[in-house]
Amino acid sequence: MGTVPAPYTSQRCPVPECGHVSNANRPRQSTFRCERCGYEGNADTVGAMNILRAGLARIACSPV
């Protein structure tokens, strides 16, 4: 099982029903604002949420 690659994780909306990925979701270095659903947050926090979600999905789908 490998690591979750960090690039672009802070461009993906962490709202499960949305998940929109766009460069425009990062209007500033530390700011995230989804252009589709309007979710706002810190870009580093958003990236961490997406990495955590992807990591948990990998664990859930890996053979025991």
N, C-alpha and C positions, 0 to 999 in steps of 0.2 A: 504494500500500500504506500503510495507516494504522498508527497506534500501537496497542498492546494496552492497553485500559483497565484501570487498576489496581484499581478498587473490587471488593471481594469476592474478590480473588485469594488472600487469606490465609485464606479460609474454606473453600477447596477442598482436599481431601486430595491431596497430590502423588503418592501411590502410584498408578501407572497402572491397576492392577486394581481400585482402589477409586474414587477421584474424588468421594467423598461431599462435598456442599456443605451446610454448616449454620452458623448463627450460634453454635450450641453448641460448635463445634470451636474456638472462641476463648474459653476460660474466663477468660483474663486478657489484657491488652493485648499482652504479648510472648510469650504461650504459645499453641501450637497443639497440640491433641490430638484426633485423629479419633475421634468417638463410634462409628463403625462398625468400623474396623479396628484402632484403638489407636495408630496412628503418632503420635509426638510430636516436636516440634521448635520452633524459634523461629519466630514468626509472620511476621516480616519475611523470613526465609530461605524459608519456604514460599511466600509471595507472589512472591518473586523466581523461585523454581523454576517456578511456574505461569505467570508472565509469559514466562520464557524458553521454556518448552514451547509456549505459544501463538504466540509470535513465530516460532519455528522451523517450526511447522506452517503459518503464513501464508506464509513464504518457500518452503517445499516445495510449496505449492499454487498459488503465483503463476506466471503465464506468464513465460517467459524472454524 
